[in-house]
Amino acid sequence: MNNEKKSYFATVARGLEAIAAKELEKLGAIDVSPDFTGVHFRGDKALLYRVNLWSRILFRVLMPIADVKSDNAEQLYQSVYNFNWEEYLQVDDTFAVICTGSNKNLNHTHFTALQIKNAIVDRQRKQTGKRSNIDIENPDILINAHIVENCCILSLDSSGESLHRRGYRPAMGLAPLKETFASALLELAEWQPDLPFLDPLCGSGTLPIEAALKSLNIAPGLYRKKFGFQSWKDFDRDLWEELIVEAKESQLSQLSAPIFGSDRDPNILKQARSNARFCNLEKHVQLIQKDLSEIEAPCDRGIIICNPPYGKRIGEVEELGGLYKLLGDVFKQRFKGWTAFVLTGNKELAKRIGLKASRRIPVNNGSLPCTLLKYELY
Ligand SMILES: C[S@@+](CC[C@H](N)C(=O)[O-])C[C@H]1O[C@@H](n2cnc3c(N)ncnc32)[C@H](O)[C@@H]1O
């Protein structure tokens, strides 16, 4: 087996770098060092595969392959042209280039990506008379280019499609949380599987499903059809299959504590049930159609995590005040002994809960700055 250690950079939503670093350490990464919207780490090939298979929080794992000069478009073209792409990309592989970052001469990511693509295919043509086709949707090799000042970091994307696309959610509610973000909320709330879990506004079921995956020690990557590294030249199929078997064997058959989700909307709940069924979790996650006003505590202690609508994307802010007040009343009157977390992007609405938050954790839900409010209910 190839135990050579390489450097990687895992991308993650802004603000989640520290918990992503902890997750990477638990998976066996070394030299873990959080950065802005990402974490540097080192490890061997087995670790790279394991991180893709098991991470609940990361978006992508990049493997840097070159750091080239990129003062301007011509210099970038030339340095990309000079790079030994044959080591990673064959003419019968399809590829795509995604670019992030900018400098004063390269300030359109689309244009920068085009320069890189042109340099690669021109080199291939010169060397072999043939060139790779571009496939934006499903490339064999996904190249990530990140411009910082006068440098361009070129990486191969080992994940391919972002890891938040677990594959279990073909159906979506109105404003679903990203799967990775739901998992991050469970971490931020320090939920442990031996504590009953409830999301009374569960929508498409993302929070209860992610909670169940964690509780049953199910690797979220098991539902995905493909990872980027599977079409790399050095793909080790035996190693990958070993890791899949190991993951399947380490699944638990029973939750340590019950997991509930409810929502008043029968159509959204249908989606939640279909998502849970996709993951074979329908026997584990109890999804119930209920209005918040009718909810009773199913156990004498537990954790609630929910994200009520906050008026940016669905529902009008004015109409939502009543829902936030109801949330506070229900917590106070019926959930003594529980801890509740509410994710909101609207401070005025949060005040309508009418309870004193014991913690306020700033988080970004995509580009929306939000707060995760913690309430101890006694
Ligand atoms: C922002 S969405 C939650 C999305 C969910 N976390 C997901 O990932 O799909 C808010 C949910 O609250 C539900 N909701 C709003 N008012 C409600 C009420 N009074 N009782 C129960 N559910 C309610 C809506 O139907 C909607 O599905």
The ligand as a MOL file (V3000), in Angstrom:
LIG
                    3D

  0  0  0     0  0            999 V3000
M  V30 BEGIN CTAB
M  V30 COUNTS 27 29 0 0 0
M  V30 BEGIN ATOM
M  V30 1 C -36.9140 26.9290 7.0810 0
M  V30 2 S -37.9140 25.5310 7.0280 0 CHG=1
M  V30 3 C -36.9490 24.2830 7.8020 0
M  V30 4 C -36.0780 23.5970 6.8010 0
M  V30 5 C -35.4560 22.3210 7.3060 0
M  V30 6 N -34.4760 22.5330 8.3650 0
M  V30 7 C -34.8090 21.5610 6.1510 0
M  V30 8 O -33.5850 21.3860 6.1340 0
M  V30 9 O -35.5420 21.1790 5.2170 0 CHG=-1
M  V30 10 C -39.1350 25.8750 8.2500 0
M  V30 11 C -40.2350 24.8320 8.3350 0
M  V30 12 O -41.1400 25.2400 9.3840 0
M  V30 13 C -42.4150 24.7340 9.0520 0
M  V30 14 N -43.4070 25.4700 9.8550 0
M  V30 15 C -43.7030 26.7960 9.8240 0
M  V30 16 N -44.6370 27.0860 10.7530 0
M  V30 17 C -44.9400 25.9300 11.3970 0
M  V30 18 C -45.8040 25.5820 12.4720 0
M  V30 19 N -46.5990 26.4720 13.0490 0
M  V30 20 N -45.8150 24.2860 12.8750 0
M  V30 21 C -45.0340 23.3540 12.3000 0
M  V30 22 N -44.2060 23.6320 11.2700 0
M  V30 23 C -44.1520 24.8860 10.8210 0
M  V30 24 C -42.5410 24.9760 7.5630 0
M  V30 25 O -43.4970 24.1160 6.9930 0
M  V30 26 C -41.1040 24.6990 7.0740 0
M  V30 27 O -40.9840 23.3910 6.6000 0
M  V30 END ATOM
M  V30 BEGIN BOND
M  V30 1 1 1 2
M  V30 2 1 2 3
M  V30 3 1 2 10
M  V30 4 1 3 4
M  V30 5 1 4 5
M  V30 6 1 5 6
M  V30 7 1 5 7
M  V30 8 2 7 8
M  V30 9 1 7 9
M  V30 10 1 10 11
M  V30 11 1 11 12
M  V30 12 1 11 26
M  V30 13 1 12 13
M  V30 14 1 13 14
M  V30 15 1 13 24
M  V30 16 1 14 15
M  V30 17 1 14 23
M  V30 18 2 15 16
M  V30 19 1 16 17
M  V30 20 1 17 18
M  V30 21 2 17 23
M  V30 22 1 18 19
M  V30 23 2 18 20
M  V30 24 1 20 21
M  V30 25 2 21 22
M  V30 26 1 22 23
M  V30 27 1 24 25
M  V30 28 1 24 26
M  V30 29 1 26 27
M  V30 END BOND
M  V30 END CTAB
M  END
